[in-house]
Amino acid sequence: MKHLLSISLLLFSVFLFSQVEKDSLFKKDAALIYNTLKVMHHLERAVMQYHLMPEQDRISTGQNFQEYLEANVLATNPVPDVDLLRYLEIYIKKDVPQNWKSFMARVNNTNAKMLLTLADKYGYPSQQRVEKYAGAYNLPNASVIFAVRPNRYYDEMAKMLKKAHKKGDLSDHDYNLFLAIGGEKQYLLTRLKK
């Protein structure tokens, strides 16, 4: 019993130290985190605007996708210091997505990967944490939106969000949103267990 208590105390102190360390790093890099989230939200908005645009409107603008990308995504970058093509891991011109569906997949996967990276390094970038350390959060919605979009990181995302929810970094509302949209089966199972 004494050993169990010692091990429990050790694990708790490691967890606490880890969280304190992440909070300290979050505070130090708050502006970088905020700007990264701005870029993520900008790309999300651009993808959804094009996705929701009726085909007739796309045709009537006279813009092909490449022109739309240049004029409405790259030229309106809210963080000029960030090269959006590099953020999307596009290093040569032939890798630029040729249509909105491939662009949407690229944005969804890159944003999901970035959310996982931010959460791993700093802890989940909740609205409350960003406001606390960066002093503002005037972004359109919670970062959980990046998790509900179709992406190749669903399993890792589900684990990360569950952990963030248990720690209190992710609100019940946002976690339930993820479960309802991103994982209908898991959402229904959790509702049936209650």
C-alpha positions as CSV (number, residue, x, y, z in Angstrom):
1,M,0.0,0.0,0.0
2,K,2.9,2.4,0.8
3,H,4.4,1.7,-2.6
4,L,1.1,2.3,-4.3
5,L,0.8,5.7,-2.6
6,S,4.4,6.6,-3.5
7,I,3.8,5.6,-7.2
8,S,0.5,7.6,-7.2
9,L,2.2,10.6,-5.7
10,L,5.1,10.4,-8.2
11,L,2.7,10.1,-11.2
12,F,0.6,13.0,-10.0
13,S,3.7,15.2,-9.5
14,V,5.0,14.3,-13.0
15,F,1.6,15.2,-14.5
16,L,1.4,18.4,-12.5
17,F,4.9,19.4,-13.5
18,S,4.1,18.6,-17.1
19,Q,1.0,20.8,-17.0
20,V,2.8,23.7,-15.3
21,E,5.6,23.4,-17.9
22,K,3.0,23.4,-20.8
23,D,1.2,26.4,-19.3
24,S,4.5,28.3,-19.0
25,L,5.4,27.5,-22.6
26,F,1.9,28.4,-23.7
27,K,2.3,31.8,-22.0
28,K,5.7,32.4,-23.6
29,D,4.5,31.4,-27.1
30,A,0.9,32.8,-26.8
31,A,1.3,35.2,-29.8
32,L,2.6,32.4,-32.0
33,I,-0.2,30.1,-30.9
34,Y,-2.8,32.8,-31.5
35,N,-1.4,33.6,-35.0
36,T,-1.3,29.9,-35.9
37,L,-5.0,29.6,-34.9
38,K,-5.8,32.7,-37.0
39,V,-4.2,31.0,-40.0
40,M,-6.1,27.8,-39.3
41,H,-9.4,29.6,-39.0
42,H,-8.7,31.7,-42.2
43,L,-8.1,28.5,-44.2
44,E,-11.2,26.9,-42.6
45,R,-13.3,29.8,-43.6
46,A,-12.0,30.0,-47.1
47,V,-12.6,26.3,-47.7
48,M,-16.1,26.5,-46.3
49,Q,-17.0,29.6,-48.3
50,Y,-15.9,27.9,-51.5
51,H,-17.6,24.6,-50.5
52,L,-20.9,26.3,-49.8
53,M,-20.8,28.5,-52.9
54,P,-23.4,27.1,-55.4
55,E,-21.9,25.8,-58.6
56,Q,-23.7,28.5,-60.6
57,D,-22.0,31.2,-58.5
58,R,-18.6,29.6,-59.0
59,I,-19.2,29.7,-62.7
60,S,-20.6,33.2,-62.8
61,T,-17.6,34.7,-61.0
62,G,-15.4,33.6,-63.9
63,Q,-12.8,32.4,-61.5
64,N,-11.3,29.0,-61.7
65,F,-10.1,27.4,-58.5
66,Q,-6.6,28.6,-58.9
67,E,-7.8,32.2,-59.2
68,Y,-10.0,31.8,-56.2
69,L,-7.1,30.4,-54.2
70,E,-4.9,33.4,-55.1
71,A,-7.5,36.1,-54.6
72,N,-9.5,34.8,-51.7
73,V,-7.1,32.7,-49.7
74,L,-3.5,33.7,-50.3
75,A,-4.1,37.4,-50.8
76,T,-6.2,37.7,-47.7
77,N,-3.8,36.0,-45.3
78,P,-4.4,37.5,-41.8
79,V,-0.8,36.7,-40.7
80,P,1.5,37.9,-43.5
81,D,4.5,36.5,-41.8
82,V,3.1,33.0,-42.4
83,D,3.5,31.5,-45.9
84,L,0.2,29.7,-46.3
85,L,1.5,27.3,-49.0
86,R,4.4,26.3,-46.7
87,Y,1.9,25.9,-43.8
88,L,-0.1,23.5,-46.1
89,E,3.2,21.7,-46.9
90,I,3.1,22.8,-50.5
91,Y,6.7,23.4,-51.6
92,I,6.5,23.3,-55.4
93,K,3.9,24.7,-57.8
94,K,2.8,21.3,-59.1
95,D,1.7,20.3,-55.6
96,V,-0.8,23.2,-55.4
97,P,-4.3,21.5,-55.3
98,Q,-6.0,21.9,-58.6
99,N,-9.6,21.8,-57.3
100,W,-11.5,22.7,-54.2
101,K,-12.0,19.1,-53.0
102,S,-8.3,18.4,-52.9
103,F,-7.7,21.8,-51.3
104,M,-10.3,21.1,-48.7
105,A,-8.7,17.7,-47.9
106,R,-5.3,19.4,-47.6
107,V,-6.6,22.1,-45.3
108,N,-8.6,19.7,-43.1
109,N,-5.6,17.3,-42.7
110,T,-3.1,20.1,-42.1
111,N,-5.3,21.9,-39.6
112,A,-6.0,18.7,-37.7
113,K,-2.3,17.8,-37.6
114,M,-1.5,21.3,-36.4
115,L,-4.1,21.1,-33.6
116,L,-2.6,17.9,-32.5
117,T,0.9,19.5,-32.6
118,L,-0.3,22.5,-30.6
119,A,-2.0,20.3,-28.0
120,D,1.0,18.0,-27.6
121,K,3.4,20.9,-27.1
122,Y,1.2,23.4,-25.2
123,G,-1.9,21.6,-24.1
124,Y,-5.2,22.1,-25.8
125,P,-5.6,25.7,-27.1
126,S,-9.0,26.4,-25.7
127,Q,-10.6,29.8,-26.1
128,Q,-10.1,30.4,-22.3
129,R,-6.4,29.5,-22.4
130,V,-5.8,31.7,-25.5
131,E,-7.6,34.6,-23.9
132,K,-5.7,34.2,-20.7
133,Y,-2.3,34.1,-22.2
134,A,-2.6,36.0,-25.5
135,G,-5.1,38.6,-24.2
136,A,-7.6,38.1,-26.9
137,Y,-9.6,35.5,-28.8
138,N,-11.6,37.1,-31.6
139,L,-11.7,34.1,-33.8
140,P,-14.9,32.8,-35.3
141,N,-15.3,29.6,-33.3
142,A,-13.6,27.1,-31.1
143,S,-10.6,25.1,-32.2
144,V,-12.6,21.9,-32.0
145,I,-14.0,22.7,-35.4
146,F,-10.7,21.4,-36.9
147,A,-11.4,18.0,-35.3
148,V,-14.9,17.6,-36.7
149,R,-13.8,18.1,-40.3
150,P,-13.0,14.9,-42.2
151,N,-9.3,14.2,-41.7
152,R,-6.8,11.4,-41.4
153,Y,-6.1,12.0,-37.7
154,Y,-9.5,11.1,-36.2
155,D,-8.2,8.5,-33.8
156,E,-5.4,10.7,-32.4
157,M,-7.8,13.6,-32.3
158,A,-10.4,11.6,-30.3
159,K,-7.8,10.6,-27.7
160,M,-6.4,14.2,-27.4
161,L,-9.9,15.8,-27.1
162,K,-11.0,13.2,-24.5
163,K,-7.9,14.0,-22.4
164,A,-8.4,17.7,-22.8
165,H,-12.0,17.3,-21.8
166,K,-11.1,15.3,-18.7
167,K,-8.5,18.0,-17.7
168,G,-11.1,20.7,-18.1
169,D,-9.4,22.4,-21.1
170,L,-12.2,21.5,-23.4
171,S,-15.7,22.5,-22.5
172,D,-18.6,20.0,-22.4
173,H,-20.2,21.8,-25.2
174,D,-17.2,21.6,-27.5
175,Y,-16.5,18.0,-26.6
176,N,-20.1,17.0,-27.3
177,L,-19.9,18.9,-30.6
178,F,-16.9,16.7,-31.6
179,L,-18.7,13.6,-30.5
180,A,-21.9,14.5,-32.3
181,I,-20.3,15.6,-35.6
182,G,-17.0,13.8,-35.6
183,G,-18.0,10.6,-34.0
184,E,-21.7,9.9,-34.0
185,K,-21.2,6.3,-32.9
186,Q,-19.2,7.3,-29.9
187,Y,-21.6,10.1,-29.0
188,L,-24.6,7.7,-29.1
189,L,-22.7,5.1,-27.0
190,T,-21.9,7.7,-24.3
191,R,-25.5,8.8,-24.2
192,L,-26.7,5.2,-23.9
193,K,-24.4,4.6,-20.9
194,K,-25.8,7.5,-18.9
